[in-house]
Amino acid sequence: MPDKKIPGLYVHVPFCLTKCPYCDFYSHPGTRYISAWLDAVEREMVLYTDQFSCFDTLYLGGGSPTVLSLHEIERLTASIHRRFSFLPDTETTIEANPADITGRAARGLKQLGFNRISLGVQSFDDTVLTLLKRRHTAADAKRAIRTIRNAGFENLSIDLMYGVPGQDMAGWKRTLEQALSFTPEHVSCYQLTIKENTPFGELRDKGLLCIPAEKEEEALFLTTAGLLAKSGYEHYEVSSFATAKAFCSRHNRKYWNHAPYLGLGPAAHSFNHNRRWWNRCSIETYLQALARYVPPREAMEEITADQLMLESLFLNFRTRTGIPLARLGACNKAARVLPRLQQEGLVRVAHGRVVPTTRGLLVADSLPLLLT
């Protein structure tokens, strides 16, 4: 595994043909601004050419990156490689919507150097897909997976969503089993989270959206972890499962390990040398800034050593690596609480590290608060 401190490059492709009612990521409906956005991203690259060393991950996320044509993706990746350097074994990921995957598209992505596809399936149940307003069907998803394999991709991640209103345990198991029948190298299972300022958030506030109770959510999480473990997947992060360490998302691990990363595009975040900054969440203001070669930043913050330490606790308790026992130091609270957390089956201590169990991952965000 390459050094975790090697930077990663993320490019936010903010275009979607339709907006999902649960999504609070920044995206712009339609394709009107694609050409201008490509011009702007190329200008933004120039601002950072000398600020980052060699990258070993490239991640195109969104939005729906596969809304771009192959010609547009080729232009983007050519510009990236012209401006930046990458190690030979770079993990190169693109998020894809099943509706966009044709034989030509899959072969084209392979020829452009992508070696990992993150496919936004969400469900193999057409009723659930309709509720989520996805623009693909279960049949489209199955066809896309076969097409991706036929194009020669050997690193496929399938994204799934549980806790959807009206989805029962039996239906969720069927979706999981269908996904596993394709033997993907990686599976991401996200619990539906209702965010403010989204259509689902408005429906919830009006009492028109029935979300699962806490016990149901717990059962869905533990069932997911158990079924995937039985199928040979390592549960390496709260929502992430891989068949081997080589297939754990190298790019995402940079975020959890405080490795440096550069984000390009509207709303993209970057981190380097204890400094974090993020771009404006508007395609219009992003384009206006870069038309003048002005950094399109919304804000920047300096992160203190204490803040980094606290962030590290929260991030690493969401992974199976946990934290070094020594990091808790001589904290009296940790000394009192740790035995209780072990007894309750939430953490274990192994090889000098405090590691969350599967049940501990269920409450990962609360563990640092209990120990510090």
Summary of the structure (lengths in Angstrom):
residues: 372
radius of gyration: 20.9
end to end distance: 31.1
largest distance: 60.8
contacts: 1167
relative contact order: 0.12
helix: 43%
strand: 23%
